[in-house]
C-alpha cells in the first residue's frame, strides 16, 4: 500500500532552512525544555532491557544545537547527537555542555547517518516532522534495544492565551512557509502505521523571561520566520508588529514585564512509544 505523502509544510526543502547560519545563531534563544522533561527522558533511558546503566546509549535525532543532548548527557552514558545542519552542530558545541564527553556529534541526515545501536532511547525534539518518515521510523525501530522508546518532545511558549491569539494573525501574515497548515505530527505518524504511543507527560510550566530582542530572535529561529527567507522588509515589519503586540498586551495586563523582561512561561509535552515499519 502506498503511504500518504507528508503535509507540504513539512517538506524537506523547508527543513533545509535550518542549515542557515542566522537560524542557528538565533536558536539558543528558544526557552529551555523544563527540567521535568529531561527527567522523563532520563527515566525512559533507564527502562530498556539490556546491560547496566553505564552501557546504555541515547540517539538524539535532529539534535539542532543540543537542547536535549546537552542536558541529558550527564545523566546517561552516551548520546549520539545527529543533525544535517553543520551550523546547528557548531553552535551546540560552543554552548554550555556542548563539549561533554558523553556527546558524539554527527553532521548527517538521520536517514543515512552512521549509527551505533542498540539504543535505550531515541529522542526527537521538534525535529521528526522534517524527516522522511518511511525511512526514519523503521530505521529507529531496528536501532532500539528491547523495551526502548522513541520520545517526541515539543515546547509551548505561546502562553498566555491572549498572547497566542494576538500573535496568530501576525504569524499568518508574515510566514515564509506559505504551505503551513496546523497538523498533529503524532496523529499523522499513527495514521501511517509508523508510531504506537505508550505514554505522555506534560512538563512545566517553568519561567521564561526574555527581553524583546531575545523574544524576536526566538521567533526567527523558527522555520516560518527564518530571516533569510523572509527578506529584510518583512523582517522589519514582523519585528515591529510583534513588539507592538507585546507592548499592547503589557499595557492591558495580559502579559507582565519587569526590568525589561517579559514574564512568560514554557511548557513541554513528552510523548513516547514504539516506532513502527519494516526497514528496507
C-alpha positions as CSV (number, residue, x, y, z in Angstrom):
1,X,0.0,0.0,0.0
2,X,1.3,3.5,-0.9
3,X,1.9,5.7,2.0
4,X,0.1,9.1,2.0
5,X,2.5,12.0,1.3
6,X,3.6,14.2,4.1
7,X,1.9,17.6,4.6
8,X,3.6,20.1,2.3
9,X,4.7,22.5,5.0
10,X,6.9,19.7,6.4
11,X,8.7,19.2,3.1
12,X,12.5,18.7,3.3
13,X,13.1,21.9,1.3
14,X,11.6,23.9,4.2
15,X,13.6,21.9,6.7
16,X,16.8,22.8,4.9
17,X,16.3,26.3,6.1
18,X,17.8,25.2,9.4
19,X,21.2,25.0,7.7
20,X,21.1,28.8,7.6
21,X,23.8,30.3,10.0
22,X,21.3,33.0,11.1
23,X,18.8,30.4,12.2
24,X,21.5,28.5,14.1
25,X,22.6,31.7,15.8
26,X,19.1,32.5,16.9
27,X,18.2,29.0,18.1
28,X,19.8,29.3,21.6
29,X,17.2,32.0,22.4
30,X,14.5,29.4,22.5
31,X,13.4,28.7,26.1
32,X,15.0,25.6,27.6
33,X,12.9,22.4,28.0
34,X,11.5,22.2,31.5
35,X,13.7,20.2,33.9
36,X,10.8,17.7,34.3
37,X,11.0,16.8,30.6
38,X,14.7,16.0,30.9
39,X,13.9,13.9,33.9
40,X,11.3,11.9,32.0
41,X,13.9,11.2,29.2
42,X,16.4,10.0,31.8
43,X,13.8,7.6,33.2
44,X,13.0,6.3,29.8
45,X,16.7,5.8,29.0
46,X,16.8,3.5,32.1
47,X,13.7,1.5,31.1
48,X,15.0,-0.5,28.2
49,X,16.3,-4.1,28.6
50,X,20.0,-4.5,28.2
51,X,23.3,-4.1,30.0
52,X,23.9,-1.9,33.1
53,X,23.1,1.8,33.0
54,X,26.7,2.6,32.2
55,X,26.4,0.6,28.9
56,X,23.2,2.3,27.6
57,X,23.1,4.9,24.8
58,X,20.7,7.5,23.6
59,X,20.2,8.7,20.0
60,X,19.1,12.3,19.6
61,X,17.8,12.9,16.0
62,X,17.6,16.3,14.5
63,X,19.6,17.4,17.6
64,X,20.0,21.0,16.5
65,X,22.1,22.9,19.0
66,X,21.7,20.1,21.5
67,X,18.8,21.4,23.6
68,X,18.1,17.8,24.6
69,X,21.6,16.3,24.3
70,X,23.5,18.8,26.3
71,X,21.0,18.5,29.2
72,X,20.7,14.7,29.1
73,X,24.5,13.9,28.7
74,X,25.4,14.0,32.4
75,X,22.6,11.5,33.1
76,X,23.4,8.7,30.7
77,X,26.5,7.0,29.3
78,X,26.5,8.2,25.6
79,X,24.4,10.4,23.3
80,X,24.8,10.2,19.6
81,X,23.6,13.7,18.5
82,X,22.7,13.8,14.8
83,X,21.7,16.8,12.7
84,X,22.1,17.6,9.0
85,X,23.0,21.2,9.8
86,X,26.6,21.9,10.4
87,X,25.8,25.4,11.6
88,X,23.5,24.0,14.3
89,X,26.1,21.5,15.5
90,X,28.9,24.1,15.6
91,X,26.6,26.3,17.7
92,X,25.7,23.5,20.0
93,X,29.4,22.6,20.6
94,X,30.0,26.1,21.8
95,X,27.1,26.2,24.2
96,X,27.2,25.1,27.8
97,X,27.5,21.3,28.0
98,X,28.4,21.1,24.3
99,X,31.8,19.6,25.0
100,X,30.6,16.9,27.4
101,X,32.5,13.7,26.7
102,X,29.2,11.7,26.5
103,X,28.0,13.6,23.4
104,X,29.1,12.3,20.0
105,X,28.1,14.9,17.4
106,X,27.4,13.8,13.9
107,X,26.6,16.1,10.9
108,X,24.4,13.9,8.7
109,X,20.8,13.4,7.7
110,X,19.2,10.9,10.0
111,X,18.1,8.8,7.0
112,X,21.8,7.9,6.3
113,X,23.7,8.7,9.5
114,X,26.1,6.1,10.8
115,X,24.5,4.7,14.0
116,X,25.9,2.6,16.9
117,X,22.9,0.6,18.2
118,X,21.3,-0.7,20.3
119,X,19.9,2.5,21.8
120,X,17.8,2.5,25.0
121,X,16.1,5.7,23.9
122,X,15.7,7.8,20.8
123,X,14.8,11.5,21.3
124,X,13.3,13.8,18.7
125,X,12.9,17.4,19.9
126,X,10.9,19.4,17.4
127,X,12.6,17.7,14.5
128,X,10.9,14.5,13.3
129,X,8.4,16.3,11.1
130,X,11.2,17.3,8.8
131,X,12.4,13.8,8.1
132,X,11.5,11.0,5.7
133,X,9.1,9.1,7.9
134,X,9.0,6.0,5.7
135,X,12.8,5.7,6.1
136,X,13.5,7.0,9.6
137,X,10.8,5.3,11.6
138,X,11.7,1.8,10.5
139,X,15.4,2.6,11.0
140,X,14.7,3.7,14.6
141,X,12.7,0.6,15.3
142,X,15.7,-1.5,14.2
143,X,18.1,0.5,16.3
144,X,16.3,0.4,19.6
145,X,17.1,-2.1,22.4
146,X,14.2,-4.3,23.5
147,X,11.8,-2.2,25.6
148,X,13.4,1.0,24.2
149,X,11.3,4.0,23.2
150,X,11.2,6.9,20.8
151,X,10.4,10.1,22.7
152,X,9.0,13.1,20.8
153,X,9.2,16.4,22.5
154,X,7.5,19.7,21.8
155,X,7.8,23.1,23.6
156,X,4.9,25.5,24.1
157,X,6.0,29.1,24.6
158,X,2.8,30.8,23.3
159,X,1.2,31.3,26.6
160,X,-0.8,33.1,28.0
161,X,-3.8,32.5,25.6
162,X,-4.1,36.3,25.0
163,X,-0.6,36.3,23.6
164,X,-1.2,33.4,21.3
165,X,-4.4,34.9,20.0
166,X,-2.8,38.3,19.4
167,X,0.2,36.8,17.5
168,X,-1.7,34.3,15.3
169,X,-2.7,36.8,12.6
170,X,0.8,38.3,12.6
171,X,2.3,34.8,12.0
172,X,-0.2,34.1,9.2
173,X,0.7,37.4,7.5
174,X,4.5,37.1,7.6
175,X,5.1,33.3,7.5
176,X,7.7,32.4,4.8
177,X,6.3,28.9,4.8
178,X,3.3,29.5,2.7
179,X,2.2,25.9,2.8
180,X,1.7,25.9,6.6
181,X,-1.4,24.2,7.9
182,X,-1.9,23.1,11.6
183,X,-1.4,19.3,11.8
184,X,-0.7,16.8,14.5
185,X,2.6,15.0,13.9
186,X,1.9,12.0,16.1
187,X,-1.6,11.6,14.6
188,X,0.0,11.7,11.1
189,X,2.5,9.0,12.1
190,X,-0.1,6.8,13.7
191,X,-2.4,7.0,10.6
192,X,0.5,5.7,8.5
193,X,1.2,2.9,10.9
194,X,4.6,4.3,11.9
195,X,4.2,5.1,15.6
196,X,2.4,3.4,18.6
197,X,2.1,5.6,21.7
198,X,2.9,4.2,25.1
199,X,2.6,7.3,27.3
200,X,2.8,11.0,27.5
201,X,3.5,13.7,30.1
202,X,3.0,17.5,30.2
203,X,6.0,19.1,31.9
204,X,6.2,22.6,33.4
205,X,5.4,25.4,33.3
206,X,8.8,27.0,34.1
207,X,9.6,30.7,34.0
208,X,10.9,32.2,30.8
209,X,11.9,35.8,30.9
210,X,13.2,37.1,27.5
211,X,14.0,40.6,26.6
212,X,12.3,41.9,23.4
213,X,15.4,41.2,21.4
214,X,15.6,37.7,22.8
215,X,12.0,37.0,22.1
216,X,12.3,38.2,18.5
217,X,15.4,36.0,18.0
218,X,13.5,33.1,19.4
219,X,10.8,33.6,16.7
220,X,13.4,33.9,14.0
221,X,14.8,30.5,15.0
222,X,11.5,29.1,13.7
223,X,11.3,27.8,10.1
224,X,8.4,30.1,9.1
225,X,10.3,33.2,10.3
226,X,13.9,32.5,9.1
227,X,15.2,35.9,8.3
228,X,17.0,35.0,5.1
229,X,13.7,33.5,3.8
230,X,11.5,36.4,4.9
231,X,13.7,39.2,3.5
232,X,14.7,42.5,5.2
233,X,11.5,44.4,4.7
234,X,9.3,41.6,6.1
235,X,11.7,41.0,9.0
236,X,11.5,44.7,10.0
237,X,7.7,44.7,9.7
238,X,7.3,41.4,11.6
239,X,9.6,42.6,14.4
240,X,7.7,45.9,14.7
241,X,4.3,44.0,14.7
242,X,5.5,41.6,17.4
243,X,6.9,44.5,19.5
244,X,3.7,46.4,19.2
245,X,1.6,43.4,20.2
246,X,3.7,42.7,23.3
247,X,3.6,46.4,24.3
248,X,-0.2,46.4,23.9
249,X,-0.6,43.2,26.0
250,X,1.6,44.6,28.7
251,X,-0.5,47.8,28.9
252,X,-3.6,45.6,29.1
253,X,-2.1,43.5,31.9
254,X,-2.3,40.3,29.9
255,X,1.5,40.0,29.8
256,X,3.7,41.1,32.7
257,X,7.0,42.9,32.3
258,X,9.7,43.6,34.8
259,X,13.2,45.1,34.3
260,X,12.9,45.0,30.5
261,X,11.9,41.3,30.5
262,X,8.6,39.6,29.7
263,X,7.4,37.3,32.5
264,X,6.4,34.3,30.3
265,X,6.4,30.6,30.8
266,X,7.4,27.5,28.8
267,X,5.8,24.0,29.0
268,X,6.7,20.8,27.1
269,X,5.0,17.6,26.1
270,X,6.9,14.4,26.0
271,X,5.2,11.5,24.1
272,X,6.9,8.2,24.0
273,X,6.2,5.0,22.2
274,X,7.3,2.4,19.6
275,X,8.4,3.4,16.1
276,X,6.9,1.1,13.5
277,X,7.5,-0.1,10.0
278,X,9.8,-2.6,8.3
279,X,13.3,-1.4,7.4
280,X,14.3,-1.9,3.7
